[in-house]
């Protein structure tokens, strides 16, 4: 009987070892998944922060574009319209392009040349 009882003990002992190994593997897998979930949580929080910043920027842009100042500016620039009583001056395309490309070159070190008034009038007419 002692052999049968030893055999039962060995089977029970090996059964406990197998169950322990299975539990250890499952526990380590759960810990690994938990660490992965923690990383995903950090990524999700960063994404939420980024989206909140984008939402704020879009809300500011929306409030600006729905403001009367923006509407008036858009109407003036794209439709060439003005308020009642104003005169809208539309320059030909060539003149508009020429005025955009003109560069003013004034050196701050040189004082402007002062001419007497009679000389200025003389240059205007002759």
C-alpha positions in Angstrom: 0.0 0.0 0.0 2.8 2.3 0.6 3.7 2.3 -3.1 0.1 3.2 -4.0 0.1 6.0 -1.5 3.5 7.2 -2.7 2.2 7.2 -6.2 -0.8 9.2 -5.2 1.4 11.7 -3.5 3.6 12.1 -6.5 0.5 12.6 -8.8 -0.9 15.1 -6.4 2.5 16.9 -6.1 2.9 17.0 -9.9 -0.7 18.2 -10.3 0.0 21.0 -7.9 3.3 21.9 -9.8 1.4 22.0 -13.1 -1.4 24.1 -11.6 1.2 26.4 -10.1 3.1 26.8 -13.4 -0.2 27.5 -15.2 -1.1 30.1 -12.6 2.4 31.7 -12.9 2.2 31.9 -16.7 -1.3 33.4 -16.5 -0.2 35.9 -13.8 2.9 37.0 -15.8 0.7 37.4 -19.0 -1.8 39.5 -17.0 1.1 41.7 -15.7 2.5 42.1 -19.2 -1.0 43.1 -20.5 -1.4 45.5 -17.6 1.9 47.2 -18.4 0.8 47.5 -22.1 -2.5 49.0 -21.0 -0.7 51.5 -18.9 1.3 52.6 -22.0 -1.8 52.8 -24.0 -3.4 54.9 -21.3 -0.5 57.4 -21.4 -0.8 57.5 -25.2 -4.5 58.1 -25.0 -4.1 60.9 -22.5 -1.5 62.6 -24.8 -3.9 62.3 -27.7 -6.7 63.8 -25.6 -4.5 66.7 -24.7 -3.5 67.2 -28.3 -7.1 67.1 -29.4 -8.2 69.6 -26.7 -5.5 72.0 -27.9 -6.7 71.6 -31.5 -10.3 72.1 -30.3 -9.3 75.4 -28.6 -7.6 76.6 -31.7 -10.6 75.7 -33.9 -12.9 77.4 -31.4 -10.8 80.6 -31.5 -10.8 80.5 -35.3 -14.5 79.9 -35.4 -15.2 82.8 -33.1 -12.9 85.1 -35.1 -14.5 84.0 -38.4 -18.0 84.6 -37.1 -17.1 88.0 -35.8 -18.4 91.1 -37.6 -14.8 92.4 -38.1 -13.9 89.3 -40.1 -17.1 89.3 -42.1 -16.5 93.0 -43.0 -12.9 92.3 -43.9 -13.9 89.4 -46.1 -16.6 91.4 -47.8 -14.2 94.3 -48.5 -11.3 92.1 -49.8 -13.1 89.4 -51.8 -16.2 91.2 -53.0 -14.7 94.7 -53.3 -17.7 96.2 -51.5 -17.8 99.0 -49.0 -20.2 100.7 -46.6 -22.8 103.1 -47.9 -21.2 106.4 -48.6 -17.8 105.0 -49.2 -16.1 104.9 -52.5 -14.3 101.6 -53.5 -11.2 102.1 -55.6 -10.2 99.1 -57.6 -6.7 99.4 -59.0 -5.8 97.6 -62.3 -3.9 94.4 -61.8 -0.7 95.7 -63.2 -0.6 98.7 -60.8 -1.6 96.5 -57.9 1.3 94.1 -58.6 3.7 97.0 -59.2 2.9 98.6 -55.8 3.3 95.2 -54.0 6.8 94.7 -55.4 8.1 98.2 -54.8 10.7 98.3 -52.0 11.4 101.5 -50.2 15.0 102.0 -49.5 15.6 104.6 -46.9 18.7 104.6 -44.9 18.2 105.9 -41.4 21.7 107.2 -41.2 21.3 109.8 -43.9 19.1 112.8 -43.1 16.7 113.8 -45.9 17.9 116.5 -48.2 16.2 119.8 -47.4 15.6 122.1 -50.4 14.2 125.5 -50.2 10.5 125.8 -51.2 11.2 128.0 -54.3 13.5 125.2 -55.5 10.9 122.5 -55.0 8.3 124.5 -56.9 10.8 125.1 -59.7 11.4 121.3 -60.0 7.7 120.6 -60.0 7.0 122.9 -63.0 10.3 122.6 -64.9 
